[in-house]
Amino acid sequence: MTHLKRCGALLIFACSALEAQPGPEVSALFSKELADLPGKEALMLKVEYPPGSVEHVHRHNAHAFVYVLEGSIVMQVKGGPEVTLTPGQTFYEGPNDVHTVGRNASATRPAKFVVVLAKNTGAAPVLPAE
């Protein structure tokens, strides 16, 4: 299994949602070691929230840059405000942030976004919140 497929499989497993709601669908798009930052890599993911999708509380131990492609999503990190994002809007999570809210704002329409993670090479893209 390639590194990119392993990351995608880990992320799908780690992003399983609460039992009553559909979980996110995650696809790994691109992975690249960052030659000028030894021990670091970039991982680009496409995340699709089906209608009513809710994520569990988690963290990334990475810099995470979110860009909304379609629909509307609700995001929040511990201590920060809850925000609703629409296409073209962005969101940032730092290495020490705990992602407390991640959900589709709609119960009837899907939402899609891209996440770029700058993380330690080979590290899991999603970790349980501590």
Sequence and secondary structure as in RCSB ss.txt:
>XXXX:A:sequence
MTHLKRCGALLIFACSALEAQPGPEVSALFSKELADLPGKEALMLKVEYPPGSVEHVHRHNAHAFVYVLEGSIVM
QVKGGPEVTLTPGQTFYEGPNDVHTVGRNASATRPAKFVVVLAKNTGAAPVLPAE
>XXXX:A:secstr
  HHHHHHHHHHHHT   TTS   EEEEEEEEE TTSTTEEEEEEEEEE TT B  SEE SSEEEEEEEES EEE
EETTS  EEE TT EEEE TT  EEEEEES SSS EEEEEEEEEETT  S EE  
